[in-house]
Amino acid sequence: MVRPAGATNCPRKAILAGLLNKMDDYTDELSARLSAEQGVRPAEARWEIDLLTKAFGPALMQMEPNHKKEDVQPIKHSTKCYFPIVASVCAVSGLPT
């Protein structure tokens, strides 16, 4: 169970913790739906939900975000300018026309 939803300053972690807590609260309903949708036994569906909320959830909560604000690079716009090739310029530079 991942309960410390408000104990973090990262909004993504708070959202993830809230989602995992809701999934843990409604495990019976979710496992019934998962069982009906995927055609698996209810025990298998329950196992998948428990795996997510009790094994992967805490591991995800311990992970640090993969970027910091100063690591984000701005998107640069590049503009290409095309100049027409004039026959007189080609003749002066020796380029074929």
C-alpha positions as CSV (number, residue, x, y, z in Angstrom):
1,M,0.0,0.0,0.0
2,V,1.4,3.4,-1.0
3,R,-0.2,5.9,1.5
4,P,2.1,9.0,1.7
5,A,0.3,10.9,-1.1
6,G,0.7,14.3,0.4
7,A,4.2,13.8,1.8
8,T,6.0,14.6,-1.5
9,N,6.7,17.8,-3.3
10,C,6.6,16.3,-6.7
11,P,3.1,16.5,-8.3
12,R,3.7,13.5,-10.4
13,K,4.5,11.4,-7.4
14,A,1.4,12.7,-5.6
15,I,-0.8,11.8,-8.6
16,L,0.8,8.3,-8.8
17,A,0.4,7.7,-5.1
18,G,-3.3,8.7,-5.3
19,L,-3.9,6.4,-8.3
20,L,-2.2,3.5,-6.6
21,N,-4.1,4.1,-3.4
22,K,-7.4,4.2,-5.3
23,M,-6.5,1.0,-7.1
24,D,-5.7,-0.6,-3.8
25,D,-9.0,0.5,-2.3
26,Y,-11.0,-0.9,-5.3
27,T,-9.0,-4.1,-5.9
28,D,-12.1,-6.3,-5.8
29,E,-14.0,-4.3,-8.4
30,L,-11.0,-3.9,-10.6
31,S,-10.1,-7.6,-10.5
32,A,-13.7,-8.5,-11.4
33,R,-13.6,-6.2,-14.4
34,L,-10.2,-7.3,-15.4
35,S,-11.3,-11.0,-15.2
36,A,-14.3,-10.3,-17.3
37,E,-12.5,-8.3,-20.0
38,Q,-9.4,-10.5,-20.4
39,G,-11.1,-13.9,-19.7
40,V,-8.7,-14.8,-16.9
41,R,-9.6,-16.3,-13.5
42,P,-10.3,-13.8,-10.8
43,A,-7.3,-14.9,-8.8
44,E,-5.0,-14.1,-11.8
45,A,-6.6,-10.6,-12.1
46,R,-6.2,-10.0,-8.4
47,W,-2.6,-11.1,-8.6
48,E,-1.9,-8.6,-11.4
49,I,-3.5,-5.7,-9.5
50,D,-1.6,-6.6,-6.3
51,L,1.6,-6.8,-8.3
52,L,1.1,-3.3,-9.5
53,T,0.0,-1.8,-6.3
54,K,2.2,-3.6,-3.8
55,A,5.4,-4.4,-5.8
56,F,5.7,-2.0,-8.7
57,G,4.0,0.9,-6.9
58,P,6.4,1.4,-4.1
59,A,9.4,0.9,-6.5
60,L,8.0,3.7,-8.7
61,M,7.5,5.9,-5.7
62,Q,11.2,5.6,-4.8
63,M,12.4,6.5,-8.2
64,E,13.6,10.0,-8.8
65,P,12.3,12.1,-11.7
66,N,14.6,11.7,-14.7
67,H,15.0,15.4,-15.3
68,K,15.4,18.6,-13.4
69,K,14.3,22.0,-14.5
70,E,17.8,23.1,-15.4
71,D,18.3,19.9,-17.5
72,V,15.5,20.7,-19.9
73,Q,16.9,22.2,-23.1
74,P,14.8,24.8,-24.9
75,I,13.5,23.9,-28.4
76,K,15.4,25.9,-31.0
77,H,13.8,26.9,-34.2
78,S,16.0,26.7,-37.3
79,T,15.2,28.6,-40.4
80,K,16.8,27.8,-43.7
81,C,17.3,30.4,-46.3
82,Y,17.5,29.5,-49.9
83,F,19.1,31.9,-52.3
84,P,18.5,31.6,-56.0
85,I,21.5,30.6,-58.1
86,V,22.1,33.3,-60.6
87,A,23.9,32.4,-63.8
88,S,26.3,35.4,-63.4
89,V,27.4,34.2,-59.9
90,C,28.0,30.7,-61.3
91,A,30.1,32.1,-64.1
92,V,32.2,34.2,-61.8
93,S,32.8,31.3,-59.3
94,G,33.4,28.7,-62.0
95,L,30.4,26.6,-61.1
96,P,28.4,24.8,-63.8
97,T,25.1,26.4,-64.7
